[in-house]
Amino acid sequence: MGQRTALLRLAESARHDVAPLARRLVAAARGAVDRLAERTLGADFDDRTGKIRDYYAERGGDPFGFDPVFTRYTAMFGAALHRLYFRTEVHGIENVPAGRALLIANHSGQVPIDGMMIAMAMLMDADPPRSVRSMVEKWAQTLPFVSMLFSRTGQVVGVPENCRRLLDDGELILAFPEGIRGISKPFTKRYQLEEFGSGFLRLAIETGAPVVPVAVIGAEEQYVSVGSAEQLARSLGMPVLPVIPQLLLPGGLLPLPTKYRIYFGEPLRFDGDPDDDDDAIEQKVWLVRQTIQNMLNRGLRDRKSVFT
């Protein structure tokens, strides 16, 4: 009995000693990360992420679990990719209106880095900085770690109810109407838009939210897909499994350091009845799709190199 009491006292003493040490180590690590962020991302990184944090604090938080404090640290990685690795050029960001809006973009690259770069453009280049709430595929939320990461960084399952609620709250929504068909297209179909879904257009009419067309150039070449292993994808419960030869090379897991160019077009506003028949809605969807395709064509014409 005496030995047990002594062990309990020792464990209690260790707990009291270790807890302050752990807190000091965490504080030191955060301080080191903050200093690194300031050196690599500029002195305004804290100011910009702080404005996002304050915005949600004033609103009493976010109903979908968005955590601006957690996001600040993940944004360091995204901002470094944006500024240093992909050296993103951003054009027309002043076209994004204040308040609620739908950013509608082409989707590509096998991995949704394009969505991250659009979000980083709104954080690092917009004035004032804005948070972007991306609509993600339902199957992504079945992945244990990814589902937590997405929700804490503000990404939401792309169903109409979620999008409507965020628009009603004045949020900036990012949607990719090509869906999986767009992000997984092979290299031979690069910068050729797949068919668009129409849900975003009905929500734009219903909520009065403007549609901002967005063209992303550079993502198509970051991972070069030559096809899809469809049978293996089905056995793994995945919608698609691209075949990417570069993954077999040393360092091939990293995306190629292509130069990103992001173009924000002028807002498009649509009126009418959100419950119109498909033909009426599809005409408006076609206009958005064609606008983005034209933006892509102009950007590709002006681009001199994939990497510079």
Summary of the structure (lengths in Angstrom):
residues: 308
radius of gyration: 22.3
end to end distance: 73.2
largest distance: 83.1
contacts: 919
relative contact order: 0.13
helix: 54%
strand: 10%
